[in-house]
């Protein structure tokens, strides 16, 4: 029994060493998460025009963002401050692109907004915030982010 226990410990040590060595040789494809803050203003009657600014905090650095986009089906004027996460980031530049997805529908003064959006780079934005103003549709699908 003592020989079996000693053999199991040696095997476990060998497997641990092999895993550590393989991990050191294999290039990392680590995808990380950053924090996002956006301020968006949208005005529209049938066709909405929106824009704004924001910041990405990624690996301890701040990157300024520009927000642009045109939406259909808008009616009214609204501003919204959104905060959330950007996941699947491989670099700060991966956040740039056009995002598609479904935001929360109609909202009035003080209404909450929640949106999950994804761009062509696979970056997933999960945002929430409070809207001020009147906007029947603050859909963020089609929103474009770029680094300043």
Secondary structure, 3 states (H helix, E strand, C coil): CHHHHHHHHHHHHHHHHHHHHHHHHCCCCCCEEEEEEEEEEEEEEEEEEEEEEEEEEECCEEEEEEEEEEEEEEEEEEEEEEEEEEEEECCHHHHCEEEEEEECCCECCCCEEEEEEECCCCCEEEEEEEEEEEECCCCCCCEEEEEC
